[in-house]
Amino acid sequence: MKQALLGWWLCLCASSSWAHGGLAMEQDMCKLTVGPYMMHFAGYQEDAQRTEFCEDIPHKGPTIIVLDAVDSALRDMPIEFRIVRKSDGPIESAPEVFKLPPAVYPKGTLMIRHDFMDDGDYVGLVYAGADRKHASVFPFSVGKSVGYTTYVLFALVLLLLAIGGYKLGRSRLQKDIELQNHREA
């Protein structure tokens, strides 16, 4: 029993190692494909435990988004970045939340600071090249992500179910042994 609890504890503690940090680019979940080119995406919120995220934004508030050109060809192209509110209509007519006009970034890094005022669903758009030749569209949400506490609660529920199943199985086994001993007597 102690070994099972220790195993659960180690799994919970090791969750931070599941982040993308040490992975090769092929396994990197924080990458965008902009036409034939690759960009790395990272987001930060100062009050969100100072951890990097690359999918949903934990909660509304000041956010820093960093886009790094992996392919050096992107450093010679104008790059534009937009954030729009997700809507049912075409993306071109969606309400614009943020826009970084096209510019060339010789160092390959775009740093965007935006204060998300509302929770909800958004779409990020990255355009590269003249006349928006290459594009990347990625949906994300603000304030809707499943937090660490949800995973811990889920793990605790699984642990309680496992303990309950163990005790139920053990009591049935004990009854079977007593019934077998009663028959033999």
C-alpha positions in Angstrom: 0.0 0.0 0.0 2.8 2.4 0.9 4.5 1.7 -2.5 1.3 2.6 -4.3 0.9 5.9 -2.4 4.6 6.6 -3.1 4.1 5.9 -6.8 1.1 8.3 -7.0 3.1 11.0 -5.2 6.0 10.6 -7.6 3.7 10.8 -10.6 2.2 14.1 -9.2 5.6 15.6 -8.5 7.0 14.6 -11.8 4.3 16.4 -13.8 6.5 19.4 -14.1 9.0 17.3 -16.1 6.2 16.7 -18.7 6.7 20.2 -19.9 8.2 20.7 -23.3 11.4 22.3 -22.2 13.9 19.5 -22.8 12.3 18.0 -25.8 13.6 18.1 -29.4 11.8 20.5 -31.8 9.9 17.5 -33.4 8.3 16.8 -30.0 7.9 20.5 -29.0 4.2 21.2 -28.5 4.8 24.9 -28.5 5.6 25.3 -32.2 3.7 27.0 -35.0 3.9 26.1 -38.6 3.8 29.3 -40.7 3.6 28.0 -44.2 6.8 25.9 -44.6 8.5 27.6 -41.7 8.5 27.0 -37.9 8.1 29.4 -35.0 8.3 28.7 -31.3 5.4 30.0 -29.2 5.6 30.8 -25.4 3.4 32.7 -23.1 3.9 34.0 -19.6 1.8 35.6 -16.9 3.7 37.2 -14.0 1.1 36.1 -11.4 0.7 32.6 -12.8 3.5 31.0 -10.9 6.0 32.3 -13.4 5.6 29.2 -15.6 5.6 29.1 -19.4 2.6 28.0 -21.2 2.0 27.3 -24.9 -1.7 26.4 -25.2 -4.4 28.1 -23.2 -3.8 31.1 -21.1 -4.5 30.4 -17.4 -6.5 33.5 -16.6 -7.2 37.0 -17.8 -4.7 39.8 -17.1 -1.4 41.0 -18.4 0.2 38.4 -20.6 3.5 38.2 -22.6 3.6 36.2 -25.7 6.9 35.5 -27.4 7.3 34.2 -30.9 10.7 33.0 -32.0 11.5 32.3 -35.6 13.1 28.8 -35.8 13.7 29.1 -39.5 16.1 31.9 -40.3 14.2 32.7 -43.5 11.5 34.2 -41.4 14.0 36.8 -40.2 14.0 38.4 -43.6 10.2 38.5 -44.1 7.6 40.9 -42.7 5.7 39.2 -39.9 2.3 40.3 -38.6 0.5 39.0 -35.5 -3.1 39.4 -34.6 -5.5 38.1 -31.9 -9.2 38.0 -32.6 -12.2 36.9 -30.6 -13.5 33.5 -31.8 -16.8 33.9 -33.6 -19.1 31.9 -35.7 -18.4 34.0 -38.8 -15.3 34.2 -41.0 -12.1 34.9 -39.2 -11.5 38.1 -41.2 -14.7 39.6 -39.7 -14.0 38.5 -36.1 -13.5 41.3 -33.5 -9.8 42.2 -33.3 -8.3 42.2 -29.8 -4.7 42.9 -30.7 -2.7 43.7 -33.8 1.1 43.9 -34.3 1.5 45.4 -37.8 3.8 43.7 -40.3 7.5 44.3 -39.7 10.8 42.5 -40.3 12.4 41.1 -37.2 16.1 40.5 -37.9 16.7 38.8 -34.6 13.7 36.5 -35.1 11.9 37.4 -31.9 8.5 39.1 -31.5 7.5 40.0 -28.0 3.8 40.9 -27.5 2.4 42.4 -24.3 -1.4 42.3 -24.0 -3.8 42.6 -21.1 -6.6 40.1 -21.7 -9.6 41.8 -20.1 -12.1 38.9 -20.7 -12.1 35.1 -20.3 -13.1 33.3 -23.5 -12.1 31.8 -26.8 -9.6 33.6 -29.1 -7.7 32.9 -32.3 -4.1 33.8 -32.9 -3.0 34.6 -36.4 0.6 34.8 -37.6 1.3 36.0 -41.2 4.7 36.0 -42.8 5.9 37.2 -46.2 4.6 39.8 -48.6 0.8 39.9 -48.9 0.4 37.5 -46.0 1.9 34.7 -48.2 2.3 32.2 -45.2 -0.1 31.9 -42.3 -0.7 30.1 -39.1 -4.0 30.1 -37.3 -4.2 28.7 -33.7 -7.2 28.8 -31.4 -6.7 29.2 -27.6 -8.8 30.1 -24.6 -8.2 32.5 -21.7 -9.3 31.5 -18.2 -10.7 28.1 -19.2 -7.6 25.9 -18.9 -7.7 22.9 -16.6 -5.6 23.8 -13.7 -3.1 21.7 -11.7 -5.7 21.3 -8.9 -8.1 19.6 -11.3 -5.4 17.0 -12.1 -4.7 16.5 -8.4 -8.4 16.1 -7.6 -8.7 13.6 -10.5 -5.7 11.7 -9.2 -7.2 11.6 -5.7 -10.5 10.3 -7.0 -8.6 7.6 -8.9 -6.6 6.8 -5.7 -9.8 6.6 -3.6 -11.4 4.3 -6.2 -8.4 2.1 -6.2 -8.3 1.9 -2.4 -12.1 1.1 -2.4 -11.6 -1.6 -5.0 -8.7 -3.1 -3.1 -10.7 -3.2 0.2 -13.8 -4.6 -1.6 -11.7 -7.3 -3.3 -9.9 -8.1 0.0 -13.2 -8.5 1.9 -14.6 -10.7 -0.8 -11.5 -12.8 -0.7 -11.7 -13.0 3.1 -15.3 -14.2 2.9 -14.3 -16.8 0.3 -11.5 -18.1 2.6 -13.9 -18.3 5.6 -16.5 -20.1 3.4 -13.9 -22.5 2.2 -12.7 -23.1 5.8 -16.3 -23.6 6.9 -16.9 -26.2 4.2 -13.8 -28.1 5.1 -14.7 -28.3 8.8 
